[in-house]
Amino acid sequence: RFSMSKAAELASLQGVAKAWIDIPEGQASINDSFNVATLTDTGTGDGAVNFNSSFSNTNYCVLTGSEDGASSTSVRTHDITEGQKTTAKYDFETFVVNASSNRTDVDVRSYSGIHGDLA
């Protein structure tokens, strides 16, 4: 298992996530993470993931997912806020879409895995 004290070792490995996070519903804390310093809650359905070790550029890949809330009639998602990705953090939005509302910002449990080169 890698620790942040082995970040140089991790930086040289290809094909492994350089950071990941499990964000609980409510977004007030972090369930578990790797290479994530803090989670900033900036409002309902809005937040930022701040890295311990920065990426070398903003071309890193963020893979996201969210729990469905046991609903078969709506879709919940976690996406990256356009233009808000830096080498040190990315901003995100979580929301639900269903037949009665086009889009509603909500705090949902979500997950991210981040792949790219560390600085």
Phi, psi and chi 1 to 4 in degrees:
 res  aa     phi    psi   chi1   chi2   chi3   chi4
   1 ARG       -  135.8 -179.4  174.9  169.4  143.6
   2 PHE   -87.2  149.0  -75.5  100.3      -      -
   3 SER  -123.1  166.8   66.1      -      -      -
   4 MET   -63.0  -20.2  -71.9  -44.0  -61.6      -
   5 SER   -69.4  -14.1   63.9      -      -      -
   6 LYS  -109.1   29.1  -64.4 -172.3  177.8 -173.4
   7 ALA   -59.6  -36.4      -      -      -      -
   8 ALA   -63.8  -38.8      -      -      -      -
   9 GLU   -64.1  -45.2 -136.5  176.3  -62.3      -
  10 LEU   -64.2  -39.5  176.6   64.2      -      -
  11 ALA   -59.3  -29.0      -      -      -      -
  12 SER   -85.9  -11.5   66.9      -      -      -
  13 LEU   -81.5  134.2  -66.0  176.2      -      -
  14 GLN   -97.5  147.5  -64.8  -63.9  -45.0      -
  15 GLY    81.5    8.7      -      -      -      -
  16 VAL  -116.6  150.7  -61.3      -      -      -
  17 ALA   -65.9  132.0      -      -      -      -
  18 LYS   -91.7  -10.1  -58.9  -57.2 -171.0  -40.7
  19 ALA  -161.5  154.7      -      -      -      -
  20 TRP  -158.1  159.5   56.0  -94.6      -      -
  21 ILE  -152.0  143.7 -174.8  168.9      -      -
  22 ASP  -113.7  109.5  176.1  -12.6      -      -
  23 ILE  -101.3  123.2  -56.8  169.0      -      -
  24 PRO   -75.7  160.0   30.7  -35.4      -      -
  25 GLU   -59.7  134.9 -170.6  164.9  -18.4      -
  26 GLY   103.3  -25.9      -      -      -      -
  27 GLN    56.0   23.7  -59.9  174.9 -176.7      -
  28 ALA   -89.6   -7.8      -      -      -      -
  29 SER  -154.0 -173.7   61.5      -      -      -
  30 ILE  -120.4  124.9  -62.6  172.4      -      -
  31 ASN   -68.0  -47.3  -77.6  -21.0      -      -
  32 ASP  -164.6  157.5 -155.9   -4.6      -      -
  33 SER  -167.3  169.8   68.0      -      -      -
  34 PHE  -142.2  133.1  176.7   73.2      -      -
  35 ASN    57.7   31.2 -168.4   21.8      -      -
  36 VAL  -118.5  122.1  172.5      -      -      -
  37 ALA   -79.1  -51.7      -      -      -      -
  38 THR  -149.7  161.9   58.5      -      -      -
  39 LEU  -117.3  124.6  172.1   67.4      -      -
  40 THR  -105.0  122.4  -54.4      -      -      -
  41 ASP   -93.0  111.6 -174.7   -7.6      -      -
  42 THR  -106.0   12.7   57.3      -      -      -
  43 GLY   142.5  174.0      -      -      -      -
  44 THR   -58.7  117.5  -58.1      -      -      -
  45 GLY    77.3    4.4      -      -      -      -
  46 ASP  -123.2  141.8  -64.6  -39.2      -      -
  47 GLY  -166.6 -177.9      -      -      -      -
  48 ALA  -141.4  139.3      -      -      -      -
  49 VAL  -104.6  120.6  173.1      -      -      -
  50 ASN  -108.6  126.5  -53.7  -74.3      -      -
  51 PHE   -85.2  150.2  -55.6  122.2      -      -
  52 ASN   -70.0  -53.4  -81.8  -43.0      -      -
  53 SER  -110.3  126.0  -65.6      -      -      -
  54 SER   -71.5  159.4  -65.7      -      -      -
  55 PHE   -86.3  159.2  -76.0   82.4      -      -
  56 SER   -74.7  -21.8   61.5      -      -      -
  57 ASN  -157.2 -179.0   56.9   53.0      -      -
  58 THR   -94.6   14.7   59.5      -      -      -
  59 ASN   -91.4   16.9  -63.4  -35.9      -      -
  60 TYR   -71.8  157.8   55.3   86.4      -      -
  61 CYS  -104.3  127.7  175.6      -      -      -
  62 VAL  -109.1  115.6 -178.3      -      -      -
  63 LEU   -98.7  127.0  -53.4  170.2      -      -
  64 THR  -125.7  158.6   65.0      -      -      -
  65 GLY  -156.2  164.3      -      -      -      -
  66 SER  -148.0  157.0   60.0      -      -      -
  67 GLU   -76.7  150.4  -68.9 -166.8   -6.5      -
  68 ASP   -83.7   -6.0   63.9    7.3      -      -
  69 GLY    66.6   23.7      -      -      -      -
  70 ALA    58.5   29.8      -      -      -      -
  71 SER  -109.8  137.3  173.8      -      -      -
  72 SER  -105.2    3.7   61.2      -      -      -
  73 THR  -117.0    7.3   60.0      -      -      -
  74 SER  -145.0  163.0   64.4      -      -      -
  75 VAL  -122.0  129.7  175.2      -      -      -
  76 ARG  -106.4  144.7  -67.0  177.4  173.4 -160.6
  77 THR  -145.3  162.1 -170.8      -      -      -
  78 HIS  -129.9  117.1  171.2  127.8      -      -
  79 ASP  -130.7  163.9   69.8    4.8      -      -
  80 ILE   -85.2  133.1  -50.0  -51.8      -      -
  81 THR   -70.7  124.4  -53.2      -      -      -
  82 GLU   -51.7  127.6  172.8   98.3   31.0      -
  83 GLY    76.2    8.3      -      -      -      -
  84 GLN  -117.4   37.3  -62.3  -58.8  -48.5      -
  85 LYS  -116.6  118.9 -167.8  165.9  103.9  171.9
  86 THR  -118.6  178.9   70.8      -      -      -
  87 THR   -69.6  -20.1   59.1      -      -      -
  88 ALA  -102.2  -14.0      -      -      -      -
  89 LYS  -168.1  167.3   72.4  169.5 -175.4   88.5
  90 TYR  -139.4  146.3   73.1   88.0      -      -
  91 ASP   -95.3  148.8  -69.2   -1.7      -      -
  92 PHE  -139.2  165.7   65.9   87.9      -      -
  93 GLU  -131.3  141.7  -57.9  169.8  -47.4      -
  94 THR  -122.5  137.2   56.2      -      -      -
  95 PHE  -155.8  168.5   56.0   90.7      -      -
  96 VAL  -121.5  143.5   64.1      -      -      -
  97 VAL  -126.6  130.7  177.2      -      -      -
  98 ASN  -146.2 -176.9   58.6   36.0      -      -
  99 ALA   -66.2  -27.4      -      -      -      -
 100 SER   -94.2  -16.2   62.7      -      -      -
 101 SER  -140.5  135.9   66.2      -      -      -
 102 ASN   -63.5  -46.3  -69.0  -25.7      -      -
 103 ARG  -160.5  131.9  174.8 -172.9  163.7  141.7
 104 THR  -132.8  122.0  -55.3      -      -      -
 105 ASP   -66.7  129.8  -69.1  -13.2      -      -
 106 VAL  -143.1  156.5  -66.2      -      -      -
 107 ASP   -89.7  108.8  -69.3  -18.8      -      -
 108 VAL  -118.3  156.4  -58.0      -      -      -
 109 ARG   -69.3  129.2 -175.5  168.4 -172.6  179.8
 110 SER  -143.5  166.7   59.8      -      -      -
 111 TYR  -136.8  146.8  -46.7   88.4      -      -
 112 SER  -140.4  140.2  -64.3      -      -      -
 113 GLY  -122.1  130.9      -      -      -      -
 114 ILE  -118.2  125.1  -58.6   94.5      -      -
 115 HIS  -116.9  137.1  -66.4 -101.4      -      -
 116 GLY   164.7 -172.5      -      -      -      -
 117 ASP   -97.6  130.0  -64.7  -35.1      -      -
 118 LEU   -77.7  152.6  -64.8  177.2      -      -
 119 ALA   -67.8      -      -      -      -      -
